[in-house]
Amino acid sequence: MDLVVKAVLNGFRAIDSACQPKHYREDLVGEALVQLQEKHNIKREDLFLQTKYTPISGQDQSKPLPYDPSDSISKQIQASCKKSLSNLHTTYLDSYILHSPLPTIEQTLEAWNTLMELQDEGTVRLIGVSNTYDVRILQVLQKARKVQVVQNRWYEGNDWDQKVFNYCREFGIMYQSFWTLSGSPSLLTHPAVLELANTSNLMAAQVVYKVAQIEGVIPLSGTTNEVHMCEGVLVEDVAFASDGTEELCIV
């Protein structure tokens, strides 16, 4: 909870979570949001809240589940979304995404249609998918409704997810990245990064984040360090003294 409060007070205005007790504590995010409003006058509408429906394959069944896994996929998502709204003390979500495709394309489409229903009723504003590295899945979903958000690993280990990223750029889909720093340690010591950091008086991590933004990637930050939070927020206003980014254009 304290980390969420610190991040927002240091300038972050978007929060990503999941209704997946195995890895996330949505309830603590919700407590932080209450504290931010009551003590710091930061209102719900000042923030962008995104969370996820996590299929049973991604859940730890020894922990309380947000839905009955014997229910249909549609009912699971409705229950998970309702639980997220309760956890986050909100009546709507700015973005709601599938944590991953389901085992079959038919199941994934059933899930997608449920997200569309939630969007149509105004419960969620944007819908999308995470951990989706096959463009063909996006193409199938797009036939039903445009995919609006993709959140993937964007790092050297998957060749910068070029096919999916390029597809997102072509169709105007918000592309969010995770593992941006931890998955690509070589970037932090890349000569071009170090040169830009030196000439712009920035940290190497800030250069990587800014180059990602220039390319059209929204990098997610999972830092627990308050100094790094401040450095991350400052990236938004960075303007490189000279255009040395061409050597880092990796997608």
Secondary structure by P-SEA (a helix, b strand, c coil): caaaaaaaaacccbbbbccccccccaaaaaaaaaaaaaccccccccbbbbbbbcccccccccccccccccccaaaaaaaaaaaaaaaaccccccbbbcccccccaaaaaaaaaaaaaaaaacccccccccccccaaaaaaaaaaccccbbbcccccccccaaaaaaaaaaacccccccccccccccccccaaaaaaaaaacccaaaaaaaaaaaaccccccccccaaaaaaaaaccccccccccccccccc
